Amino acid sequence: MKITVPKTAAHYGGNLFELYYKIAVVDGDNITRTQNNGNIILFGDYELTINEILDILNEGGEVEEYLMAIRADIDILGDLLPDIENPGATPPIVELPNRMTIDDEGTAEVRAFKYWFGQNCSFWKKDDDTQIYFTTNPVGTSVAQYLKGSQLRALFQAYGGGAPSVVDRNLLVRTISDYESEIASGWTQIIF
């Protein structure tokens, strides 16, 4: 896992001070720290909650190399992968990996969700054919290929139902422990 937090948010009095202190000091046996361009970067093993990830993102930070899962209505498979503007953030556009493909004439086009998943992505379908579940490594198994926190937030903003959703597909970002618990019954794994 790699967490980037602005120094101003991590230092005493900053909005992420308590979280930073808990990760880096209290539970810091498996955590290494570096600094770069006004940020503190934490590397190691630590289990974050969805709210902690959102807190980090809301302060201008990022969470990378952290496997999570996404649950959504099965209809999302026909939807196109979004290109989301992220005003006020750097970069201002959140790009998803492997978002583009080519059509039969060689013209670039946006890939639909159903064509996004690689063979190493864990993918499940609810037995009543209403929802899907997949891990946040849709295009590869390397930790560097896991979707970033900002990309997960962009997917939620596009298909999670709140403004400015493209369409409501009841998309939820889940921790791996939540995912493993939920797929224990009533779900079937799809092997690519």
MOZI-V95446 format. One record per pair of residues at least 4 apart in sequence whose C-alpha atoms are under 6 Angstrom apart, sorted by the first residue. I is the first residue (numbers start at 1). GAP is how many residues later the second one is. If there is no record, write none. Layout:
i->I gap->GAP
i->I gap->GAP
//
This chain:
i->1 gap->42
i->1 gap->43
i->1 gap->64
i->1 gap->65
i->2 gap->40
i->2 gap->41
i->2 gap->61
i->2 gap->62
i->2 gap->63
i->3 gap->38
i->3 gap->39
i->3 gap->59
i->3 gap->60
i->4 gap->36
i->4 gap->37
i->4 gap->57
i->4 gap->58
i->5 gap->34
i->5 gap->35
i->5 gap->56
i->6 gap->33
i->7 gap->4
i->7 gap->31
i->7 gap->32
i->7 gap->33
i->8 gap->6
i->9 gap->5
i->9 gap->6
i->9 gap->7
i->10 gap->4
i->10 gap->6
i->10 gap->7
i->10 gap->10
i->11 gap->6
i->12 gap->5
i->16 gap->4
i->17 gap->4
i->20 gap->4
i->21 gap->4
i->22 gap->4
i->22 gap->5
i->23 gap->4
i->23 gap->5
i->24 gap->4
i->30 gap->14
i->31 gap->12
i->31 gap->13
i->32 gap->10
i->32 gap->11
i->33 gap->8
i->33 gap->9
i->34 gap->6
i->34 gap->7
i->35 gap->4
i->35 gap->5
i->35 gap->6
i->54 gap->4
i->56 gap->5
i->57 gap->4
i->57 gap->5
i->63 gap->85
i->63 gap->86
i->64 gap->84
i->65 gap->78
i->65 gap->79
i->65 gap->81
i->67 gap->69
i->68 gap->67
i->68 gap->68
i->68 gap->107
i->68 gap->108
i->69 gap->65
i->69 gap->66
i->69 gap->67
i->69 gap->104
i->69 gap->105
i->70 gap->63
i->70 gap->64
i->70 gap->102
i->70 gap->103
i->70 gap->104
i->71 gap->61
i->71 gap->62
i->71 gap->100
i->71 gap->101
i->72 gap->59
i->72 gap->60
i->72 gap->97
i->72 gap->98
i->72 gap->99
i->73 gap->57
i->73 gap->58
i->73 gap->96
i->74 gap->56
i->74 gap->57
i->74 gap->58
i->77 gap->36
i->77 gap->37
i->78 gap->34
i->79 gap->33
i->80 gap->31
i->80 gap->32
i->80 gap->33
i->81 gap->31
i->81 gap->32
i->84 gap->9
i->84 gap->10
i->85 gap->7
i->85 gap->8
i->86 gap->6
i->86 gap->7
i->87 gap->5
i->99 gap->11
i->99 gap->12
i->100 gap->9
i->100 gap->10
i->100 gap->11
i->101 gap->7
i->101 gap->8
i->101 gap->10
i->102 gap->4
i->102 gap->5
i->102 gap->6
i->102 gap->7
i->103 gap->4
i->117 gap->21
i->117 gap->22
i->118 gap->20
i->118 gap->21
i->119 gap->73
i->121 gap->16
i->121 gap->17
i->122 gap->12
i->122 gap->13
i->123 gap->10
i->123 gap->11
i->123 gap->66
i->123 gap->67
i->124 gap->8
i->124 gap->9
i->124 gap->64
i->124 gap->65
i->124 gap->66
i->125 gap->7
i->125 gap->62
i->125 gap->63
i->126 gap->5
i->126 gap->61
i->127 gap->59
i->127 gap->60
i->136 gap->10
i->136 gap->11
i->137 gap->9
i->140 gap->5
i->147 gap->4
i->156 gap->4
i->156 gap->15
i->157 gap->8
i->158 gap->7
i->158 gap->8
i->159 gap->6
i->159 gap->8
i->159 gap->9
i->159 gap->10
i->159 gap->12
i->160 gap->8
i->160 gap->9
i->160 gap->10
i->160 gap->11
i->161 gap->4
i->161 gap->7
i->183 gap->4
//
